[in-house]
Amino acid sequence: MTNDLLGTEIDATEAAILDVYANLTRLLADGGLPPFAVANLQDALASTSIVVTGLALDDERILDLGC
């Protein structure tokens, strides 16, 4: 497994959260989606980012994806 930003090994639940975060980021970066899908994925990514940052799993900035 991998470690969080504090050096603690992440568990399976945290790894699943990172997977959701990565998938949302990838979907938005790929483009080609209709505006309603982009808006809702941005909303989901913004909420997921709060969880990821709060758990110190990642500190990536999502402004480039419109969030």
KAHU-V320339 format. One line per field, one symbol per residue. ss: DSSP state (A for helix, B for strand, O for the rest). phi: phi as a letter, one per 20 degrees, with the letter a starting at -180 (. if undefined). psi: psi as a letter, one per 20 degrees, with the letter a starting at -180 (. if undefined). A space follows every 10 residues. Layout:
ss = ???
phi = ???
psi = ???
This chain:
ss = OOBOOOOOBO OAAAAAAAAA AAAAAAAAAA OOOOAAAAAA AAAAAAAAAA AAAAOOOOOO OOAAAOO
phi = .ddefenefe effffffffg gfffffgfff mnefgfffff ffffffffff ffffeleacf edffene
psi = arqaiijppq ahghhhghgg ggggggghhh ajqqhhgggh hgggggghhg ggghjkhrkq pjhijj.
